[in-house]
Amino acid sequence: MTVTYTARVANARFGGFSKLLLLWRGSIYKLLWRELLCFLGLYMALSAAYRFVLTEEQKRYFEKLVIYCDQYASLIPVSFVLGFYVTLVVHRWWNQYLCMPLPDALMCVVAGTVHGRDERGRLYRRTLMRYAGLSAVLILRSVSTAVFKRFPTIDHVVEAGFMTREERKKFENLNSSYNKYWVPCVWFSNLAAQARREGRIRDNSALKLLLEELTVFRGKCGMLFHYDWISVPLVYTQVVTIAVYSYFLACLIGRQFLDPAQGYQGHNLDLCVPIFTLLQFFFYAGWLKVAEQLINPFGEDDDDFETNFLIDRNFQVSMLAVDEMYDDLAMLEKDLYWDAAEARAPYTAATAFLLQQPSFQGSTFDITLAKEDMQFQRLDGVDAPLGEAHGDFLQRLLPVGAGMAAGGLLGRRLSLLRRKNSCVSETSTAASCACAGAPDGAAPECGCGDPLLDTGWREPESEFPPGPELPIPGPAEPFTTVPMPAPRDRLHPGCPAPSARRRRV
């Protein structure tokens, strides 16, 4: 069963995690004590042979071997390779748990969309949820050793009540060599369609919602199958394992204590037990054991997923939700805060201090500014309202051509655009005009008499006599005469200048 210690570390305190160091079940000591004893035994055997078995000449050769192994063992990138591997395995482990098929959302949709208080309506709802539970059992017994030991054959699934004998015949007669965990989901879809035809599901939207939840449920079952099928690449696991084992094999020799009388550098102290080497073995080999335990969480380790517990829980709550709880509502009553303007739940004496704490308004709520820093500032060189400045900006962007200077169509459109974008009414514009109080005959300074700014324009009358209307959508645009120079290679001395071409503006 999963080891849960969340309540022990609910609050951070001095030495909070130290309470967890004495736990045995699910601990690193339980996983690693055999390897640790084996490493320590081999180390002590080599140390005893060096001290009491080897001759003086053999001791000198062994000392050179110790120095060599200690020098080059650090070239093995244990922490780098092992760190990335464990990170990958932990991420994969949590994603597998997120793919566990839980029927909570599906059972709520079934209870809300499949109607009928009679026996047939009850049969529809219970059968739909039983099919969902059967699909989960079939996929879990394919990936979990604990579930397979509980349901080793389809006969056990039938005897447990997840499948009827008639359904078993249909299941076994289906000719497919692949895993058939998806078959109950197809039965679910067919039964939901039949319920829609009989009116148990009242509209197509409800049927669509029901099948969408089934799709999510079936997708999680499929992801469990693929996680079981596609493992972490074997070469990655082999590289990590070889790196850890070869490193500590080199440490068995390279971390031996040598005779201080020989004067080797770094060997001034002679001990029997390599304390820090054992700690290093505990950390690195323990890290590898973590990956070994989490790489397949569907086994029977202490921290593996409780798949049989989830099967029992899911089957029970799904049947309760669609059967006993169907259309079972308490009498509607006014809540306790019906007439309260500001509803607030009470606090106990242990939590009353929370009432004195102000509510969070935002990270900038308490920032204060000086009074002079809170005054709005007008932009430099902008004296006109926002609309006028925008119109002047447009006029500066557009070049003044011959047609605009003469009050052409482009100029008139610019005038209309300026008036449309202006945020000031005509009355306020006239009142704020600099030439409103100018004496008679004086030239206006603001350019009010400019034909570009005159919006009261009229379409000039045609110089041709009226004729029958042509089927042209909208008024024809006037033409502007623009001189177009000829290419250089066609200009010869004595040739006349190219005639002006007419281009539509």
C-alpha positions, 0 to 999 in steps of 0.5 A: 500500500502507498506510504503516505506521510503528508500529515507528518510534514503539514507544517514546516518546523525545526527538523521536520523531515527528521521524523521521516528518517526512522520509518522503515516501510517504503524507506531507502534503507529497506531498498538498499541495505543488501547492496550496502552490506555487499559493498561494505563486505567487499571493501573490508575484504580488500582492506584485510587482504592488503594489510595481512595477506599481500607481501611487501612487493605486492603491497607496493603494486596494490598501492599504485593501483589504488592511486590510479583508480582513485585518480580516474574514477572521477571521470565517470559522469555519475551525477550527470547521467543519473540526475537526468535519468531519475528526473525522466523516470519521476516525470513518467511515473506521475504521468502514469498516475494521471492516466488512471481511468477514474469514472467520476466524471462519466458517472455524473454524466450518466446519472444526469443524461440517462433518465428513467426511474423504472427498472429498465432505466436503472438497468441502462445506467448500471450496465453503462457504468459496469462496461466502463469498469470492465474496460478499466479492469481489462487494461489494469490486469494487462499492466499490473501484476497485482491486478493480474494475480486477482483476475488471472483469467476471464473466468475470474472477471465473470465471477467477480460480476464485471462481465456476464456469461453472454458478454464473455461469449461475444468477447471471446468470439471477437476475432482479434489478436490484439488486446481487447480492453476497448471492447466494453467501450464499444458496447457502452457506445452501442447501448447509449445509442439504443437509450437515445432511440428509446428516449432515455437520453432526451436529445443529441446534445446529451448523447454527445456529452456522454460519448465525449466523457467516454472518449476521455475515459477510454483515452486514459485506458489506452495511455496506460497500455502505451506506457506499459508498451513503450518503456524508457529506452533500454540503452539509457537504463543500461548506461546509467546502471553501468555508470553507477556500478563501474564507479563504485567498483573503482571506489572499492579499490581507489578508496582504500586506506594506504600505509601512512609510512609510505608517504603517499599524498592524501593518505596520511590517515589510516581508517578501517571504515570508509565513512564518506565513501559509504555515504556516497554509495548510499546517495548514488545507489539510493538514487538508482534504486528510486528510479528502479522502483518508480520506472514501473509503478504497477508492481507490488513495491511499497510505493506502487499504485494501489490498483486493486483499491482503485478498482474496488473504489471506482466500481462502488462509487459508480454504482452508487452514483447512477443507482441509489443516488439517481434523482435522490434530492434533499428538500430545497430550503433557504440557506443559513445566509439567505437574508445576510448582505455579506455571507461569511462562514464562522471560525473556530477558536483555533482559527479566529486570528484569521479574521484579523488579517486583511484580505489580499487586494493586489501586490501594488495596493499598498504602493504610495506616490508623492502628490506631485508624481500623481499629476497628469502631464501633457505631452510636449508640443501637443496643444490641440485635442487628441483628434486634431493631433491625429488628423495632423499626423495623417496629413503629414504622412500623405504627400501634398500633390497637385490634386490635393492642392487644388481640392481634389478627391484625396484632399476631400477624403483626408478632410472627412477622415480628420472629421471622423477621427476627431473627438471634438464636436464642431461647436467646440472646434469653432470655439477653440479656433485661433482665428475665431476672434480675428478681425475682418480681412485678416488672414487666418492663422489656423488654416480654416480657409484652406480647401484641404480643411473644407468639409462642405465640398460638393461634387463638381458638375460634369462638363459633358451633357447628361446621358444614359446611366452606365451600370458602374457601381458607385461614382467614377473617380476623376483622373489626374494627369501624371507625366510618365518618363520613357525608359532611358534606352528609348530616348534619342536626340530629336525624339519628342518627349513622351506624352502625358499619361492618364492614371487613376488616383 
